[in-house]
Amino acid sequence: MSLDLVISILSEAFYTVLLILLPVLGAGLILGVIISIFQAATSIQEMTLTFVPKIIITAVAIIVSLPFMADKLIMFTNKIFNLISTIVK
């Protein structure tokens, strides 16, 4: 196994993880900014006002994007298994 192959596998793994986490992190970020603007406008500094909606939107984002996440993970796993079978031969 060459160094180029290892770097290629690791870079593809990092890209896959980034692609999988992007919908969840994006939803949390957008909601966090909206809530922060609301808190700044109304001077309400309640911690549960930020925590509870972020938990809910994160759960919803995970549920909605679960088929996409599973598809990406299955494709990456199949690629790794095929690569292993070609390296062993």
C-alpha positions in Angstrom: 0.0 0.0 0.0 1.5 3.2 -1.1 1.5 6.6 0.6 -0.5 8.1 -2.3 -3.3 5.5 -1.8 -3.5 6.2 2.0 -3.7 9.9 1.4 -6.4 9.4 -1.2 -8.4 7.2 1.1 -8.1 9.6 4.0 -9.0 12.7 1.9 -12.1 10.9 0.6 -13.0 9.9 4.1 -12.8 13.4 5.4 -14.8 14.7 2.4 -17.5 12.1 3.0 -17.7 13.0 6.7 -17.9 16.7 5.8 -20.7 16.0 3.3 -22.6 13.9 5.8 -22.4 16.4 8.6 -23.1 19.5 6.5 -26.9 19.4 6.6 -27.0 18.9 10.4 -24.4 21.6 11.2 -25.9 24.0 8.7 -29.4 23.7 10.2 -28.0 24.3 13.7 -25.9 27.2 12.5 -28.8 28.9 10.8 -31.2 28.4 13.7 -28.5 29.6 16.1 -28.0 32.9 14.2 -31.8 33.5 14.0 -32.1 32.9 17.8 -29.2 35.1 18.5 -30.7 37.9 16.5 -34.0 37.4 18.3 -32.2 37.5 21.7 -30.3 40.7 20.8 -33.5 42.4 19.6 -35.6 41.5 22.7 -32.8 41.5 25.3 -33.9 38.0 26.5 -30.8 36.1 27.7 -32.4 32.7 28.6 -30.1 29.8 27.9 -32.9 27.3 27.3 -34.1 29.5 24.5 -31.1 28.6 22.5 -30.6 25.0 23.7 -34.0 23.4 23.2 -34.7 24.6 19.6 -31.2 23.6 18.5 -31.7 20.1 19.9 -35.1 19.8 18.1 -33.8 21.2 14.7 -30.7 18.9 14.9 -32.9 15.9 15.5 -35.2 16.9 12.6 -32.2 17.5 10.3 -30.8 14.1 11.1 -34.1 12.4 10.5 -34.7 14.2 7.2 -31.2 13.7 5.9 -30.8 10.1 7.1 -31.4 8.5 3.6 -28.7 10.8 2.1 -26.3 10.0 4.9 -26.9 6.3 4.7 -26.4 6.3 0.9 -23.1 8.2 1.2 -21.8 5.9 3.9 -22.8 2.8 2.0 -21.1 4.0 -1.2 -17.9 4.8 0.7 -17.9 1.5 2.5 -18.4 -0.4 -0.8 -15.6 1.5 -2.3 -13.3 0.7 0.6 -14.2 -3.0 0.5 -13.6 -3.2 -3.2 -10.3 -1.5 -2.7 -9.3 -4.0 0.0 -10.2 -6.9 -2.3 -8.0 -5.5 -5.1 -5.1 -4.8 -2.8 -5.1 -8.3 -1.2 -5.0 -10.0 -4.6 
